[in-house]
Amino acid sequence: MRRVVTTKLTYKRQIVADGRDTVAAALRQLSDVDKADLILVTGGTGPAPRDETPEALDDVIGKRLPGFGESMRLPSLKEVPTAILSRQDAGVRGQTLIVTLPGKPAAIATCLEAVFAAVPYCLDLVGAARIETNPALCDAFRPKRNTLD
């Protein structure tokens, strides 16, 4: 069943300490208790010992969406050769889409530009609230419905 949001879009910013358990707990809280439709996690995606965001994602998702990570790394590699070290990813927990992003603001923008057109349709598919985008900023892709029913 699709949830329909007719009110203003709301968001919450939260800073969480590094660590697999703390990040996983925050993701569970945001998806299960706060009922977030979309969670964007920044930072903790590198190879350093304290970078455990991908492992925290593994602990909480039911379905992985590897195309997100693949699509985010490709444009990043055009900007910096170290993009291969980043472990961006995405997955679904219940009706929540969770996307992990690098920590650097320029890299976040590059990654989101690469995948955001698919986010509204993904939210539709997982039963999250429908979002509409401003086509001047982001032309969201949704397949055309078959009208010959």
KEGU-639353 format. One record per residue: residue number from 1; residue in one letter; x, y, z of N, C-alpha, C in turn. Coordinates in nm, 3 decimals, always signed. Example, Ala and Ser with C-alpha at 12.3 -4.5 7.8 and 13.67 -1.06 7.14 Angstrom:
2
+-----+---+---------+---------+---------+---------+---------+---------+---------+---------+---------+
!   k ! r !      nx !      ny !      nz !     cax !     cay !     caz !      cx !      cy !      cz !
+-----+---+---------+---------+---------+---------+---------+---------+---------+---------+---------+
!   1 ! a !  +1.319 !  -0.569 !  +0.780 !  +1.230 !  -0.450 !  +0.780 !  +1.320 !  -0.330 !  +0.780 !
!   2 ! s !  +1.285 !  -0.225 !  +0.708 !  +1.367 !  -0.106 !  +0.714 !  +1.290 !  +0.003 !  +0.787 !
+-----+---+---------+---------+---------+---------+---------+---------+---------+---------+---------+
END
This chain:
149
+-----+---+---------+---------+---------+---------+---------+---------+---------+---------+---------+
!   k ! r !      nx !      ny !      nz !     cax !     cay !     caz !      cx !      cy !      cz !
+-----+---+---------+---------+---------+---------+---------+---------+---------+---------+---------+
!   1 ! m !  +0.084 !  -0.117 !  +0.000 !  +0.000 !  +0.000 !  +0.000 !  +0.090 !  +0.125 !  +0.000 !
!   2 ! r !  +0.059 !  +0.217 !  -0.084 !  +0.138 !  +0.341 !  -0.097 !  +0.089 !  +0.445 !  +0.004 !
!   3 ! r !  +0.183 !  +0.503 !  +0.075 !  +0.151 !  +0.614 !  +0.163 !  +0.152 !  +0.741 !  +0.080 !
!   4 ! v !  +0.057 !  +0.827 !  +0.100 !  +0.051 !  +0.952 !  +0.027 !  +0.073 !  +1.067 !  +0.124 !
!   5 ! v !  +0.168 !  +1.150 !  +0.092 !  +0.197 !  +1.266 !  +0.177 !  +0.136 !  +1.388 !  +0.111 !
!   6 ! t !  +0.051 !  +1.455 !  +0.185 !  -0.010 !  +1.576 !  +0.132 !  +0.040 !  +1.700 !  +0.206 !
!   7 ! t !  +0.129 !  +1.679 !  +0.300 !  +0.182 !  +1.791 !  +0.375 !  +0.321 !  +1.827 !  +0.324 !
!   8 ! k !  +0.373 !  +1.930 !  +0.383 !  +0.506 !  +1.978 !  +0.346 !  +0.612 !  +1.870 !  +0.377 !
!   9 ! l !  +0.709 !  +1.860 !  +0.290 !  +0.819 !  +1.768 !  +0.309 !  +0.897 !  +1.807 !  +0.434 !
!  10 ! t !  +0.926 !  +1.712 !  +0.518 !  +1.005 !  +1.739 !  +0.638 !  +1.135 !  +1.662 !  +0.632 !
!  11 ! y !  +1.232 !  +1.711 !  +0.704 !  +1.360 !  +1.642 !  +0.709 !  +1.419 !  +1.654 !  +0.848 !
!  12 ! k !  +1.511 !  +1.567 !  +0.876 !  +1.579 !  +1.566 !  +1.005 !  +1.727 !  +1.545 !  +0.979 !
!  13 ! r !  +1.809 !  +1.625 !  +1.042 !  +1.955 !  +1.607 !  +1.036 !  +1.998 !  +1.547 !  +1.168 !
!  14 ! q !  +2.087 !  +1.452 !  +1.159 !  +2.134 !  +1.386 !  +1.280 !  +2.282 !  +1.353 !  +1.264 !
!  15 ! i !  +2.360 !  +1.387 !  +1.365 !  +2.502 !  +1.351 !  +1.364 !  +2.518 !  +1.231 !  +1.455 !
!  16 ! v !  +2.584 !  +1.129 !  +1.402 !  +2.603 !  +1.004 !  +1.475 !  +2.751 !  +0.975 !  +1.484 !
!  17 ! a !  +2.796 !  +0.927 !  +1.598 !  +2.937 !  +0.891 !  +1.614 !  +2.974 !  +0.777 !  +1.520 !
!  18 ! d !  +3.099 !  +0.776 !  +1.476 !  +3.149 !  +0.666 !  +1.394 !  +3.128 !  +0.533 !  +1.467 !
!  19 ! g !  +3.109 !  +0.430 !  +1.388 !  +3.097 !  +0.296 !  +1.446 !  +2.979 !  +0.221 !  +1.389 !
!  20 ! r !  +3.003 !  +0.096 !  +1.362 !  +2.901 !  +0.010 !  +1.303 !  +2.772 !  +0.007 !  +1.386 !
!  21 ! d !  +2.786 !  -0.015 !  +1.515 !  +2.668 !  -0.028 !  +1.600 !  +2.591 !  +0.102 !  +1.614 !
!  22 ! t !  +2.662 !  +0.215 !  +1.629 !  +2.591 !  +0.343 !  +1.645 !  +2.521 !  +0.385 !  +1.517 !
!  23 ! v !  +2.585 !  +0.361 !  +1.403 !  +2.521 !  +0.396 !  +1.275 !  +2.401 !  +0.305 !  +1.250 !
!  24 ! a !  +2.416 !  +0.175 !  +1.274 !  +2.305 !  +0.081 !  +1.255 !  +2.188 !  +0.117 !  +1.345 !
!  25 ! a !  +2.215 !  +0.152 !  +1.470 !  +2.107 !  +0.189 !  +1.563 !  +2.034 !  +0.313 !  +1.513 !
!  26 ! a !  +2.108 !  +0.411 !  +1.462 !  +2.045 !  +0.533 !  +1.410 !  +1.959 !  +0.501 !  +1.288 !
!  27 ! l !  +2.007 !  +0.414 !  +1.201 !  +1.929 !  +0.376 !  +1.083 !  +1.801 !  +0.304 !  +1.121 !
!  28 ! r !  +1.809 !  +0.216 !  +1.220 !  +1.688 !  +0.146 !  +1.268 !  +1.588 !  +0.246 !  +1.327 !
!  29 ! q !  +1.637 !  +0.338 !  +1.406 !  +1.550 !  +0.438 !  +1.468 !  +1.481 !  +0.522 !  +1.360 !
!  30 ! l !  +1.559 !  +0.571 !  +1.264 !  +1.503 !  +0.657 !  +1.160 !  +1.402 !  +0.582 !  +1.074 !
!  31 ! s !  +1.428 !  +0.456 !  +1.041 !  +1.336 !  +0.383 !  +0.954 !  +1.218 !  +0.323 !  +1.030 !
!  32 ! d !  +1.243 !  +0.260 !  +1.142 !  +1.137 !  +0.187 !  +1.212 !  +1.051 !  +0.274 !  +1.303 !
!  33 ! v !  +1.112 !  +0.369 !  +1.371 !  +1.039 !  +0.451 !  +1.468 !  +0.995 !  +0.583 !  +1.405 !
!  34 ! d !  +1.090 !  +0.653 !  +1.343 !  +1.058 !  +0.782 !  +1.282 !  +0.987 !  +0.768 !  +1.148 !
!  35 ! k !  +0.987 !  +0.649 !  +1.091 !  +0.919 !  +0.619 !  +0.963 !  +0.970 !  +0.705 !  +0.848 !
!  36 ! a !  +1.101 !  +0.723 !  +0.841 !  +1.160 !  +0.798 !  +0.730 !  +1.141 !  +0.721 !  +0.600 !
!  37 ! d !  +1.110 !  +0.792 !  +0.494 !  +1.099 !  +0.730 !  +0.362 !  +1.235 !  +0.719 !  +0.296 !
!  38 ! l !  +1.320 !  +0.818 !  +0.318 !  +1.452 !  +0.825 !  +0.256 !  +1.554 !  +0.868 !  +0.360 !
!  39 ! i !  +1.662 !  +0.793 !  +0.368 !  +1.772 !  +0.828 !  +0.457 !  +1.898 !  +0.843 !  +0.373 !
!  40 ! l !  +1.961 !  +0.958 !  +0.382 !  +2.088 !  +0.983 !  +0.314 !  +2.195 !  +0.989 !  +0.422 !
!  41 ! v !  +2.291 !  +0.897 !  +0.416 !  +2.397 !  +0.888 !  +0.514 !  +2.525 !  +0.940 !  +0.449 !
!  42 ! t !  +2.590 !  +1.036 !  +0.512 !  +2.713 !  +1.089 !  +0.456 !  +2.830 !  +1.051 !  +0.545 !
!  43 ! g !  +2.937 !  +1.007 !  +0.483 !  +3.060 !  +0.975 !  +0.554 !  +3.068 !  +0.831 !  +0.599 !
!  44 ! g !  +3.188 !  +0.792 !  +0.633 !  +3.211 !  +0.657 !  +0.683 !  +3.216 !  +0.551 !  +0.576 !
!  45 ! t !  +3.232 !  +0.592 !  +0.450 !  +3.230 !  +0.495 !  +0.339 !  +3.368 !  +0.461 !  +0.284 !
!  46 ! g !  +3.472 !  +0.514 !  +0.345 !  +3.607 !  +0.488 !  +0.296 !  +3.666 !  +0.360 !  +0.352 !
!  47 ! p !  +3.796 !  +0.338 !  +0.329 !  +3.861 !  +0.215 !  +0.374 !  +3.927 !  +0.226 !  +0.512 !
!  48 ! a !  +3.922 !  +0.342 !  +0.576 !  +3.986 !  +0.358 !  +0.707 !  +3.918 !  +0.269 !  +0.811 !
!  49 ! p !  +3.991 !  +0.230 !  +0.915 !  +3.932 !  +0.142 !  +1.017 !  +3.802 !  +0.195 !  +1.078 !
!  50 ! r !  +3.789 !  +0.327 !  +1.094 !  +3.667 !  +0.380 !  +1.155 !  +3.550 !  +0.391 !  +1.057 !
!  51 ! d !  +3.573 !  +0.372 !  +0.928 !  +3.469 !  +0.382 !  +0.825 !  +3.388 !  +0.252 !  +0.821 !
!  52 ! e !  +3.276 !  +0.251 !  +0.890 !  +3.195 !  +0.129 !  +0.900 !  +3.050 !  +0.149 !  +0.856 !
!  53 ! t !  +3.024 !  +0.256 !  +0.783 !  +2.888 !  +0.279 !  +0.736 !  +2.836 !  +0.166 !  +0.647 !
!  54 ! p !  +2.914 !  +0.114 !  +0.552 !  +2.862 !  +0.002 !  +0.472 !  +2.830 !  -0.122 !  +0.555 !
!  55 ! e !  +2.910 !  -0.147 !  +0.656 !  +2.882 !  -0.262 !  +0.743 !  +2.755 !  -0.240 !  +0.825 !
!  56 ! a !  +2.733 !  -0.116 !  +0.869 !  +2.609 !  -0.083 !  +0.940 !  +2.489 !  -0.099 !  +0.847 !
!  57 ! l !  +2.504 !  -0.059 !  +0.723 !  +2.397 !  -0.076 !  +0.625 !  +2.365 !  -0.225 !  +0.609 !
!  58 ! d !  +2.470 !  -0.307 !  +0.599 !  +2.450 !  -0.453 !  +0.588 !  +2.366 !  -0.506 !  +0.704 !
!  59 ! d !  +2.387 !  -0.450 !  +0.822 !  +2.317 !  -0.498 !  +0.941 !  +2.168 !  -0.465 !  +0.943 !
!  60 ! v !  +2.126 !  -0.367 !  +0.864 !  +1.987 !  -0.321 !  +0.876 !  +1.900 !  -0.342 !  +0.752 !
!  61 ! i !  +1.958 !  -0.358 !  +0.635 !  +1.873 !  -0.365 !  +0.515 !  +1.823 !  -0.507 !  +0.487 !
!  62 ! g !  +1.711 !  -0.511 !  +0.418 !  +1.657 !  -0.639 !  +0.371 !  +1.694 !  -0.665 !  +0.226 !
!  63 ! k !  +1.713 !  -0.557 !  +0.150 !  +1.748 !  -0.569 !  +0.008 !  +1.856 !  -0.468 !  -0.027 !
!  64 ! r !  +1.957 !  -0.513 !  -0.097 !  +2.064 !  -0.425 !  -0.145 !  +2.028 !  -0.379 !  -0.286 !
!  65 ! l !  +2.067 !  -0.256 !  -0.318 !  +2.047 !  -0.199 !  -0.451 !  +2.184 !  -0.159 !  -0.506 !
!  66 ! p !  +2.262 !  -0.255 !  -0.557 !  +2.400 !  -0.229 !  -0.597 !  +2.415 !  -0.129 !  -0.711 !
!  67 ! g !  +2.313 !  -0.109 !  -0.790 !  +2.321 !  -0.012 !  -0.899 !  +2.347 !  +0.129 !  -0.851 !
!  68 ! f !  +2.301 !  +0.161 !  -0.730 !  +2.326 !  +0.294 !  -0.675 !  +2.476 !  +0.317 !  -0.658 !
!  69 ! g !  +2.543 !  +0.225 !  -0.591 !  +2.687 !  +0.241 !  -0.567 !  +2.766 !  +0.246 !  -0.696 !
!  70 ! e !  +2.732 !  +0.156 !  -0.788 !  +2.800 !  +0.154 !  -0.917 !  +2.783 !  +0.286 !  -0.990 !
!  71 ! s !  +2.660 !  +0.337 !  -0.990 !  +2.630 !  +0.461 !  -1.061 !  +2.691 !  +0.584 !  -0.996 !
!  72 ! m !  +2.711 !  +0.579 !  -0.866 !  +2.773 !  +0.692 !  -0.797 !  +2.924 !  +0.695 !  -0.817 !
!  73 ! r !  +2.987 !  +0.580 !  -0.822 !  +3.132 !  +0.578 !  -0.838 !  +3.177 !  +0.619 !  -0.977 !
!  74 ! l !  +3.101 !  +0.587 !  -1.080 !  +3.143 !  +0.620 !  -1.216 !  +3.169 !  +0.769 !  -1.237 !
!  75 ! p !  +3.077 !  +0.858 !  -1.207 !  +3.107 !  +1.001 !  -1.227 !  +3.213 !  +1.052 !  -1.129 !
!  76 ! s !  +3.219 !  +0.992 !  -1.012 !  +3.322 !  +1.032 !  -0.915 !  +3.461 !  +1.003 !  -0.967 !
!  77 ! l !  +3.476 !  +0.892 !  -1.038 !  +3.607 !  +0.855 !  -1.093 !  +3.654 !  +0.955 !  -1.198 !
!  78 ! k !  +3.562 !  +1.023 !  -1.262 !  +3.600 !  +1.126 !  -1.359 !  +3.659 !  +1.248 !  -1.290 !
!  79 ! e !  +3.629 !  +1.263 !  -1.161 !  +3.677 !  +1.378 !  -1.085 !  +3.803 !  +1.347 !  -1.006 !
!  80 ! v !  +3.808 !  +1.230 !  -0.944 !  +3.925 !  +1.193 !  -0.863 !  +3.952 !  +1.043 !  -0.874 !
!  81 ! p !  +4.079 !  +1.004 !  -0.889 !  +4.109 !  +0.861 !  -0.901 !  +4.086 !  +0.784 !  -0.772 !
!  82 ! t !  +4.079 !  +0.852 !  -0.659 !  +4.057 !  +0.783 !  -0.532 !  +3.910 !  +0.746 !  -0.508 !
!  83 ! a !  +3.822 !  +0.778 !  -0.603 !  +3.681 !  +0.741 !  -0.589 !  +3.664 !  +0.590 !  -0.579 !
!  84 ! i !  +3.759 !  +0.514 !  -0.630 !  +3.748 !  +0.368 !  -0.619 !  +3.760 !  +0.320 !  -0.474 !
!  85 ! l !  +3.805 !  +0.406 !  -0.386 !  +3.818 !  +0.370 !  -0.245 !  +3.687 !  +0.388 !  -0.169 !
!  86 ! s !  +3.592 !  +0.460 !  -0.227 !  +3.467 !  +0.488 !  -0.160 !  +3.370 !  +0.373 !  -0.178 !
!  87 ! r !  +3.297 !  +0.342 !  -0.071 !  +3.206 !  +0.227 !  -0.072 !  +3.061 !  +0.273 !  -0.059 !
!  88 ! q !  +3.020 !  +0.364 !  -0.149 !  +2.880 !  +0.407 !  -0.149 !  +2.792 !  +0.287 !  -0.181 !
!  89 ! d !  +2.669 !  +0.293 !  -0.131 !  +2.578 !  +0.181 !  -0.152 !  +2.436 !  +0.228 !  -0.124 !
!  90 ! a !  +2.341 !  +0.140 !  -0.140 !  +2.202 !  +0.170 !  -0.107 !  +2.130 !  +0.039 !  -0.078 !
!  91 ! g !  +2.023 !  +0.051 !  -0.001 !  +1.942 !  -0.065 !  +0.029 !  +1.808 !  -0.022 !  +0.085 !
!  92 ! v !  +1.722 !  -0.120 !  +0.105 !  +1.586 !  -0.095 !  +0.151 !  +1.565 !  -0.166 !  +0.284 !
!  93 ! r !  +1.509 !  -0.094 !  +0.377 !  +1.463 !  -0.153 !  +0.504 !  +1.314 !  -0.120 !  +0.514 !
!  94 ! g !  +1.232 !  -0.220 !  +0.502 !  +1.088 !  -0.196 !  +0.505 !  +1.046 !  -0.103 !  +0.393 !
!  95 ! q !  +0.994 !  +0.013 !  +0.428 !  +0.950 !  +0.112 !  +0.330 !  +1.046 !  +0.231 !  +0.326 !
!  96 ! t !  +1.171 !  +0.207 !  +0.364 !  +1.271 !  +0.313 !  +0.369 !  +1.385 !  +0.282 !  +0.273 !
!  97 ! l !  +1.419 !  +0.379 !  +0.190 !  +1.537 !  +0.370 !  +0.105 !  +1.652 !  +0.438 !  +0.179 !
!  98 ! i !  +1.764 !  +0.366 !  +0.191 !  +1.882 !  +0.420 !  +0.259 !  +1.995 !  +0.427 !  +0.156 !
!  99 ! v !  +2.053 !  +0.545 !  +0.141 !  +2.163 !  +0.567 !  +0.047 !  +2.283 !  +0.616 !  +0.125 !
! 100 ! t !  +2.397 !  +0.548 !  +0.109 !  +2.519 !  +0.594 !  +0.176 !  +2.604 !  +0.670 !  +0.076 !
! 101 ! l !  +2.661 !  +0.780 !  +0.124 !  +2.734 !  +0.874 !  +0.039 !  +2.870 !  +0.905 !  +0.101 !
! 102 ! p !  +2.963 !  +0.956 !  +0.022 !  +3.089 !  +0.999 !  +0.080 !  +3.067 !  +1.117 !  +0.175 !
! 103 ! g !  +3.172 !  +1.157 !  +0.244 !  +3.159 !  +1.266 !  +0.340 !  +3.189 !  +1.404 !  +0.284 !
! 104 ! k !  +3.261 !  +1.412 !  +0.174 !  +3.300 !  +1.541 !  +0.116 !  +3.182 !  +1.602 !  +0.039 !
! 105 ! p !  +3.145 !  +1.727 !  +0.069 !  +3.028 !  +1.789 !  +0.004 !  +3.030 !  +1.783 !  -0.149 !
! 106 ! a !  +3.143 !  +1.809 !  -0.213 !  +3.148 !  +1.803 !  -0.360 !  +3.121 !  +1.662 !  -0.410 !
! 107 ! a !  +3.171 !  +1.563 !  -0.339 !  +3.149 !  +1.424 !  -0.377 !  +3.004 !  +1.383 !  -0.355 !
! 108 ! i !  +2.943 !  +1.435 !  -0.250 !  +2.801 !  +1.408 !  -0.224 !  +2.717 !  +1.459 !  -0.341 !
! 109 ! a !  +2.744 !  +1.581 !  -0.384 !  +2.669 !  +1.640 !  -0.496 !  +2.686 !  +1.556 !  -0.622 !
! 110 ! t !  +2.807 !  +1.515 !  -0.652 !  +2.833 !  +1.433 !  -0.770 !  +2.753 !  +1.303 !  -0.763 !
! 111 ! c !  +2.757 !  +1.239 !  -0.649 !  +2.689 !  +1.111 !  -0.632 !  +2.537 !  +1.125 !  -0.641 !
! 112 ! l !  +2.482 !  +1.226 !  -0.574 !  +2.337 !  +1.245 !  -0.580 !  +2.289 !  +1.280 !  -0.720 !
! 113 ! e !  +2.366 !  +1.361 !  -0.791 !  +2.328 !  +1.393 !  -0.929 !  +2.322 !  +1.267 !  -1.015 !
! 114 ! a !  +2.406 !  +1.170 !  -0.985 !  +2.411 !  +1.047 !  -1.064 !  +2.291 !  +0.956 !  -1.041 !
! 115 ! v !  +2.230 !  +0.961 !  -0.923 !  +2.127 !  +0.862 !  -0.891 !  +1.991 !  +0.920 !  -0.856 !
! 116 ! f !  +1.982 !  +1.048 !  -0.828 !  +1.858 !  +1.098 !  -0.769 !  +1.737 !  +1.085 !  -0.861 !
! 117 ! a !  +1.753 !  +1.083 !  -0.990 !  +1.638 !  +1.069 !  -1.080 !  +1.563 !  +0.938 !  -1.057 !
! 118 ! a !  +1.632 !  +0.837 !  -1.004 !  +1.570 !  +0.706 !  -0.978 !  +1.506 !  +0.698 !  -0.840 !
! 119 ! v !  +1.538 !  +0.790 !  -0.751 !  +1.491 !  +0.781 !  -0.612 !  +1.339 !  +0.788 !  -0.600 !
! 120 ! p !  +1.268 !  +0.882 !  -0.664 !  +1.122 !  +0.886 !  -0.647 !  +1.053 !  +0.756 !  -0.689 !
! 121 ! y !  +1.095 !  +0.697 !  -0.798 !  +1.033 !  +0.571 !  -0.842 !  +1.068 !  +0.458 !  -0.746 !
! 122 ! c !  +1.190 !  +0.455 !  -0.697 !  +1.228 !  +0.355 !  -0.597 !  +1.140 !  +0.366 !  -0.474 !
! 123 ! l !  +1.116 !  +0.489 !  -0.429 !  +1.028 !  +0.509 !  -0.314 !  +0.887 !  +0.459 !  -0.344 !
! 124 ! d !  +0.838 !  +0.481 !  -0.465 !  +0.708 !  +0.427 !  -0.505 !  +0.707 !  +0.275 !  -0.491 !
! 125 ! l !  +0.812 !  +0.211 !  -0.541 !  +0.818 !  +0.065 !  -0.543 !  +0.824 !  +0.002 !  -0.404 !
! 126 ! v !  +0.886 !  +0.070 !  -0.309 !  +0.898 !  +0.013 !  -0.174 !  +0.782 !  +0.052 !  -0.084 !
! 127 ! g !  +0.689 !  +0.132 !  -0.135 !  +0.571 !  +0.170 !  -0.057 !  +0.591 !  +0.292 !  +0.029 !
! 128 ! a !  +0.694 !  +0.369 !  +0.002 !  +0.717 !  +0.494 !  +0.076 !  +0.623 !  +0.601 !  +0.021 !
! 129 ! a !  +0.622 !  +0.714 !  +0.087 !  +0.539 !  +0.827 !  +0.041 !  +0.589 !  +0.874 !  -0.096 !
! 130 ! r !  +0.495 !  +0.912 !  -0.179 !  +0.530 !  +0.961 !  -0.312 !  +0.589 !  +1.101 !  -0.301 !
! 131 ! i !  +0.698 !  +1.122 !  -0.373 !  +0.754 !  +1.256 !  -0.378 !  +0.755 !  +1.301 !  -0.524 !
! 132 ! e !  +0.737 !  +1.428 !  -0.540 !  +0.747 !  +1.489 !  -0.672 !  +0.869 !  +1.578 !  -0.671 !
! 133 ! t !  +0.933 !  +1.589 !  -0.784 !  +1.051 !  +1.674 !  -0.794 !  +1.021 !  +1.793 !  -0.884 !
! 134 ! n !  +1.102 !  +1.893 !  -0.871 !  +1.095 !  +2.008 !  -0.959 !  +1.176 !  +1.972 !  -1.083 !
! 135 ! p !  +1.113 !  +1.956 !  -1.200 !  +1.186 !  +1.916 !  -1.321 !  +1.300 !  +2.010 !  -1.359 !
! 136 ! a !  +1.294 !  +2.134 !  -1.315 !  +1.403 !  +2.227 !  -1.343 !  +1.529 !  +2.190 !  -1.265 !
! 137 ! l !  +1.511 !  +2.118 !  -1.155 !  +1.624 !  +2.079 !  -1.071 !  +1.660 !  +1.932 !  -1.087 !
! 138 ! c !  +1.559 !  +1.847 !  -1.099 !  +1.581 !  +1.703 !  -1.112 !  +1.462 !  +1.643 !  -1.182 !
! 139 ! d !  +1.483 !  +1.587 !  -1.297 !  +1.376 !  +1.524 !  -1.373 !  +1.366 !  +1.379 !  -1.329 !
! 140 ! a !  +1.277 !  +1.350 !  -1.237 !  +1.261 !  +1.215 !  -1.185 !  +1.207 !  +1.123 !  -1.293 !
! 141 ! f !  +1.257 !  +1.001 !  -1.295 !  +1.210 !  +0.902 !  -1.392 !  +1.105 !  +0.814 !  -1.327 !
! 142 ! r !  +0.992 !  +0.803 !  -1.394 !  +0.889 !  +0.706 !  -1.359 !  +0.839 !  +0.647 !  -1.489 !
! 143 ! p !  +0.830 !  +0.514 !  -1.498 !  +0.781 !  +0.455 !  -1.623 !  +0.639 !  +0.500 !  -1.652 !
! 144 ! k !  +0.607 !  +0.508 !  -1.779 !  +0.471 !  +0.543 !  -1.819 !  +0.379 !  +0.425 !  -1.791 !
! 145 ! r !  +0.261 !  +0.456 !  -1.744 !  +0.164 !  +0.351 !  -1.716 !  +0.097 !  +0.306 !  -1.845 !
! 146 ! n !  +0.067 !  +0.178 !  -1.852 !  -0.004 !  +0.123 !  -1.965 !  -0.150 !  +0.166 !  -1.954 !
! 147 ! t !  -0.198 !  +0.237 !  -2.053 !  -0.336 !  +0.287 !  -2.049 !  -0.433 !  +0.197 !  -2.124 !
! 148 ! l !  -0.389 !  +0.079 !  -2.166 !  -0.476 !  -0.012 !  -2.241 !  -0.532 !  -0.121 !  -2.152 !
! 149 ! d !  -0.567 !  -0.090 !  -2.029 !  -0.619 !  -0.194 !  -1.937 !  -0.761 !  -0.226 !  -1.962 !
+-----+---+---------+---------+---------+---------+---------+---------+---------+---------+---------+
END
